[in-house]
Amino acid sequence: MLGKAYLTKQASLLLEFARTTSDSRLSAKLISKAADLKSQADPLPDKDQGPKAPDVTPGVSPGEQTQS
């Protein structure tokens, strides 16, 4: 699944392209696609919650890890 930051960035780029084109039909399609991406991004959490590496200990700096 794509993250909120990615979808938001893509929507922003589509809107930027829509503003720069002189083709009104293309502009309308780009704006429509940007709206679709925005609607996909809205229900997602603000921070992407990807899986963490199995060796990551929350709150411990790499130099502080102890050997077992």
Backbone as JSON Lines, residues from 0, in Angstrom:
{"i":0,"aa":"M","n":[0.84,-1.18,0.0],"ca":[0.0,0.0,0.0],"c":[0.88,1.25,0.0]}
{"i":1,"aa":"L","n":[0.49,2.22,-0.75],"ca":[1.23,3.47,-0.83],"c":[0.93,4.34,0.38]}
{"i":2,"aa":"G","n":[1.9,5.12,0.81],"ca":[1.76,5.95,2.0],"c":[1.1,7.28,1.7]}
{"i":3,"aa":"K","n":[0.66,7.91,2.77],"ca":[-0.03,9.2,2.66],"c":[0.89,10.28,2.06]}
{"i":4,"aa":"A","n":[2.14,10.31,2.5],"ca":[3.07,11.32,1.99],"c":[3.27,11.17,0.48]}
{"i":5,"aa":"Y","n":[3.4,9.93,0.01],"ca":[3.59,9.67,-1.42],"c":[2.36,10.12,-2.21]}
{"i":6,"aa":"L","n":[1.18,9.71,-1.76],"ca":[-0.05,10.05,-2.49],"c":[-0.27,11.56,-2.51]}
{"i":7,"aa":"T","n":[0.01,12.22,-1.4],"ca":[-0.16,13.67,-1.32],"c":[0.8,14.39,-2.26]}
{"i":8,"aa":"K","n":[2.05,13.91,-2.31],"ca":[3.05,14.51,-3.2],"c":[2.64,14.34,-4.66]}
{"i":9,"aa":"Q","n":[2.16,13.15,-5.0],"ca":[1.73,12.89,-6.38],"c":[0.55,13.79,-6.76]}
{"i":10,"aa":"A","n":[-0.4,13.95,-5.85],"ca":[-1.56,14.82,-6.11],"c":[-1.09,16.26,-6.31]}
{"i":11,"aa":"S","n":[-0.15,16.69,-5.49],"ca":[0.38,18.04,-5.62],"c":[1.07,18.26,-6.97]}
{"i":12,"aa":"L","n":[1.83,17.27,-7.41],"ca":[2.49,17.38,-8.72],"c":[1.48,17.42,-9.86]}
{"i":13,"aa":"L","n":[0.42,16.62,-9.76],"ca":[-0.62,16.65,-10.79],"c":[-1.3,18.02,-10.86]}
{"i":14,"aa":"L","n":[-1.56,18.61,-9.7],"ca":[-2.17,19.94,-9.69],"c":[-1.23,20.99,-10.28]}
{"i":15,"aa":"E","n":[0.06,20.84,-10.0],"ca":[1.04,21.76,-10.57],"c":[1.06,21.64,-12.11]}
{"i":16,"aa":"F","n":[1.05,20.41,-12.6],"ca":[1.0,20.21,-14.05],"c":[-0.29,20.76,-14.65]}
{"i":17,"aa":"A","n":[-1.4,20.57,-13.94],"ca":[-2.69,21.07,-14.43],"c":[-2.68,22.59,-14.56]}
{"i":18,"aa":"R","n":[-2.01,23.27,-13.65],"ca":[-1.94,24.74,-13.71],"c":[-1.07,25.22,-14.87]}
{"i":19,"aa":"T","n":[-0.06,24.41,-15.26],"ca":[0.87,24.88,-16.28],"c":[0.44,24.55,-17.71]}
{"i":20,"aa":"T","n":[-0.5,23.63,-17.88],"ca":[-0.91,23.26,-19.24],"c":[-1.96,24.23,-19.79]}
{"i":21,"aa":"S","n":[-1.93,24.38,-21.1],"ca":[-2.93,25.24,-21.73],"c":[-4.1,24.4,-22.27]}
{"i":22,"aa":"D","n":[-3.99,23.09,-22.19],"ca":[-5.05,22.19,-22.65],"c":[-6.06,21.99,-21.52]}
{"i":23,"aa":"S","n":[-7.24,22.54,-21.69],"ca":[-8.24,22.51,-20.61],"c":[-8.74,21.09,-20.32]}
{"i":24,"aa":"R","n":[-8.81,20.25,-21.35],"ca":[-9.26,18.86,-21.13],"c":[-8.22,18.08,-20.32]}
{"i":25,"aa":"L","n":[-6.95,18.26,-20.65],"ca":[-5.88,17.6,-19.91],"c":[-5.85,18.12,-18.47]}
{"i":26,"aa":"S","n":[-6.01,19.42,-18.32],"ca":[-6.03,20.02,-16.98],"c":[-7.15,19.43,-16.12]}
{"i":27,"aa":"A","n":[-8.32,19.27,-16.7],"ca":[-9.46,18.69,-15.97],"c":[-9.18,17.25,-15.55]}
{"i":28,"aa":"K","n":[-8.56,16.48,-16.45],"ca":[-8.23,15.09,-16.12],"c":[-7.18,15.02,-15.01]}
{"i":29,"aa":"L","n":[-6.18,15.89,-15.06],"ca":[-5.15,15.9,-14.03],"c":[-5.73,16.29,-12.67]}
{"i":30,"aa":"I","n":[-6.63,17.26,-12.67],"ca":[-7.27,17.68,-11.42],"c":[-8.14,16.56,-10.86]}
{"i":31,"aa":"S","n":[-8.83,15.85,-11.74],"ca":[-9.66,14.72,-11.31],"c":[-8.8,13.62,-10.69]}
{"i":32,"aa":"K","n":[-7.68,13.31,-11.32],"ca":[-6.78,12.28,-10.79],"c":[-6.18,12.73,-9.46]}
{"i":33,"aa":"A","n":[-5.86,14.0,-9.34],"ca":[-5.33,14.53,-8.08],"c":[-6.37,14.38,-6.96]}
{"i":34,"aa":"A","n":[-7.61,14.63,-7.28],"ca":[-8.69,14.47,-6.3],"c":[-8.82,13.01,-5.87]}
{"i":35,"aa":"D","n":[-8.68,12.09,-6.83],"ca":[-8.72,10.66,-6.51],"c":[-7.6,10.28,-5.55]}
{"i":36,"aa":"L","n":[-6.38,10.76,-5.85],"ca":[-5.25,10.45,-4.97],"c":[-5.44,11.04,-3.58]}
{"i":37,"aa":"K","n":[-5.98,12.25,-3.54],"ca":[-6.22,12.9,-2.24],"c":[-7.24,12.11,-1.43]}
{"i":38,"aa":"S","n":[-8.28,11.61,-2.08],"ca":[-9.3,10.83,-1.36],"c":[-8.72,9.51,-0.86]}
{"i":39,"aa":"Q","n":[-7.73,8.96,-1.57],"ca":[-7.06,7.74,-1.09],"c":[-6.16,8.05,0.1]}
{"i":40,"aa":"A","n":[-5.54,9.23,0.09],"ca":[-4.59,9.6,1.14],"c":[-5.28,10.02,2.42]}
{"i":41,"aa":"D","n":[-6.45,10.63,2.34],"ca":[-7.12,11.19,3.53],"c":[-7.33,10.19,4.67]}
{"i":42,"aa":"P","n":[-7.8,8.98,4.43],"ca":[-8.04,8.08,5.56],"c":[-6.77,7.46,6.16]}
{"i":43,"aa":"L","n":[-5.62,7.64,5.49],"ca":[-4.38,7.04,5.98],"c":[-3.82,7.85,7.15]}
{"i":44,"aa":"P","n":[-3.04,7.2,8.03],"ca":[-2.4,7.94,9.13],"c":[-1.4,8.94,8.57]}
{"i":45,"aa":"D","n":[-1.14,10.01,9.36],"ca":[-0.24,11.06,8.9],"c":[1.18,10.56,8.67]}
{"i":46,"aa":"K","n":[1.65,9.64,9.47],"ca":[2.98,9.11,9.31],"c":[2.89,7.72,8.72]}
{"i":47,"aa":"D","n":[3.71,7.43,7.74],"ca":[3.72,6.09,7.16],"c":[4.18,5.1,8.22]}
{"i":48,"aa":"Q","n":[3.43,4.03,8.39],"ca":[3.7,3.04,9.42],"c":[4.25,1.77,8.8]}
{"i":49,"aa":"G","n":[5.41,1.86,8.2],"ca":[6.01,0.69,7.57],"c":[6.57,-0.25,8.62]}
{"i":50,"aa":"P","n":[6.84,-1.47,8.23],"ca":[7.41,-2.43,9.19],"c":[8.81,-2.0,9.6]}
{"i":51,"aa":"K","n":[9.17,-2.28,10.86],"ca":[10.49,-1.94,11.36],"c":[11.4,-3.16,11.27]}
{"i":52,"aa":"A","n":[12.67,-2.89,11.16],"ca":[13.64,-3.98,11.12],"c":[13.59,-4.75,12.44]}
{"i":53,"aa":"P","n":[13.79,-6.06,12.41],"ca":[13.67,-6.86,13.64],"c":[14.72,-6.53,14.69]}
{"i":54,"aa":"D","n":[15.85,-5.88,14.3],"ca":[16.88,-5.58,15.27],"c":[16.74,-4.18,15.88]}
{"i":55,"aa":"V","n":[15.64,-3.51,15.62],"ca":[15.43,-2.16,16.14],"c":[14.79,-2.24,17.52]}
{"i":56,"aa":"T","n":[15.43,-1.6,18.5],"ca":[14.88,-1.51,19.84],"c":[14.44,-0.07,20.05]}
{"i":57,"aa":"P","n":[13.13,0.18,20.26],"ca":[12.65,1.56,20.41],"c":[13.33,2.24,21.6]}
{"i":58,"aa":"G","n":[13.77,3.48,21.38],"ca":[14.33,4.29,22.46],"c":[15.77,3.98,22.8]}
{"i":59,"aa":"V","n":[16.43,3.12,22.06],"ca":[17.82,2.78,22.33],"c":[18.67,3.21,21.14]}
{"i":60,"aa":"S","n":[19.71,4.02,21.41],"ca":[20.62,4.45,20.35],"c":[21.53,3.29,19.97]}
{"i":61,"aa":"P","n":[22.04,3.28,18.75],"ca":[22.9,2.17,18.32],"c":[24.09,1.94,19.24]}
{"i":62,"aa":"G","n":[24.68,2.99,19.79],"ca":[25.82,2.84,20.68],"c":[25.45,2.3,22.06]}
{"i":63,"aa":"E","n":[24.19,2.35,22.4],"ca":[23.73,1.92,23.73],"c":[23.28,0.46,23.77]}
{"i":64,"aa":"Q","n":[23.17,-0.19,22.62],"ca":[22.67,-1.56,22.61],"c":[23.66,-2.48,23.31]}
{"i":65,"aa":"T","n":[23.12,-3.42,24.06],"ca":[23.95,-4.36,24.79],"c":[24.04,-5.66,24.04]}
{"i":66,"aa":"Q","n":[25.13,-6.35,24.16],"ca":[25.3,-7.65,23.55],"c":[24.7,-8.72,24.43]}
{"i":67,"aa":"S","n":[23.99,-9.69,23.88],"ca":[23.38,-10.77,24.67],"c":[24.21,-12.01,24.6]}
